[in-house]
Amino acid sequence: MVDSETARFSFNMDKTEDVKELMTFVLSALEEKGYNPINQLVGYFMSGDPTYITNYKGARGIIRRMERDELLEVIIRQYCERLK
């Protein structure tokens, strides 16, 4: 049986600045190593496989400090706010 209700995610704390710092660091590490950061991040977010993120400068460990859903919530909120 399929549940027709939509799951709701709610985060009590604003983690925007934490996410910004984390993502800035990870993006920089990916670019420095010659990776396409968008492709690598999409792979990470879709699969949950941390090996999409380079270990260079500890970026893999840093991105894992926050849950993927927490990161995506902030990223998508920021994107949607810019569309307004």
C-alpha positions as CSV (number, residue, x, y, z in Angstrom):
1,M,0.0,0.0,0.0
2,V,1.3,3.4,-1.0
3,D,1.1,6.2,1.5
4,S,-0.2,9.3,-0.3
5,E,0.9,11.8,2.3
6,T,3.9,14.0,1.7
7,A,6.7,13.7,4.2
8,R,7.6,17.0,5.8
9,F,11.1,18.0,6.9
10,S,11.5,20.7,9.5
11,F,14.7,22.0,10.9
12,N,14.6,24.1,14.0
13,M,18.0,25.8,13.8
14,D,19.1,28.1,10.9
15,K,22.3,26.5,9.7
16,T,22.8,28.8,6.7
17,E,26.2,30.1,7.7
18,D,27.5,26.7,8.7
19,V,26.4,25.3,5.3
20,K,27.9,28.3,3.5
21,E,31.3,27.8,5.1
22,L,31.2,24.1,4.7
23,M,30.2,24.2,1.0
24,T,32.7,27.0,0.2
25,F,35.5,24.9,1.6
26,V,34.4,21.7,-0.2
27,L,33.9,23.5,-3.5
28,S,37.3,25.0,-3.2
29,A,38.9,21.6,-2.5
30,L,37.1,19.9,-5.4
31,E,38.2,22.7,-7.8
32,E,41.8,22.7,-6.6
33,K,42.0,18.9,-7.4
34,G,40.5,19.5,-10.9
35,Y,37.1,18.0,-10.3
36,N,33.8,19.5,-11.6
37,P,32.3,20.4,-8.2
38,I,28.7,20.3,-9.4
39,N,29.0,16.8,-10.8
40,Q,30.8,15.5,-7.7
41,L,28.2,17.1,-5.3
42,V,25.3,15.8,-7.3
43,G,26.8,12.3,-7.1
44,Y,27.3,12.7,-3.4
45,F,23.8,14.0,-2.7
46,M,22.1,11.4,-4.9
47,S,24.0,8.3,-3.7
48,G,25.2,9.2,-0.3
49,D,28.6,7.9,-1.3
50,P,31.3,10.1,0.3
51,T,33.9,9.1,-2.2
52,Y,32.4,11.6,-4.6
53,I,34.1,14.2,-2.4
54,T,37.9,14.4,-2.4
55,N,39.8,13.7,0.7
56,Y,42.1,16.6,-0.2
57,K,42.3,19.1,2.7
58,G,39.9,16.9,4.7
59,A,36.9,17.9,2.5
60,R,35.3,14.5,2.7
61,G,35.3,14.6,6.5
62,I,34.1,18.1,6.5
63,I,31.1,17.5,4.3
64,R,30.1,14.6,6.5
65,R,29.8,16.8,9.5
66,M,26.3,17.6,8.4
67,E,23.6,15.3,7.2
68,R,22.9,15.5,3.5
69,D,19.3,16.4,4.1
70,E,20.4,19.4,6.2
71,L,22.7,20.6,3.5
72,L,20.1,20.2,0.8
73,E,17.5,22.0,2.8
74,V,19.7,25.1,3.1
75,I,20.9,24.9,-0.5
76,I,17.4,24.6,-1.9
77,R,16.0,27.3,0.4
78,Q,18.7,29.7,-0.7
79,Y,18.2,28.9,-4.4
80,C,14.4,29.4,-4.1
81,E,14.8,32.7,-2.3
82,R,16.9,33.9,-5.1
83,L,14.1,33.1,-7.6
84,K,11.7,35.5,-5.9
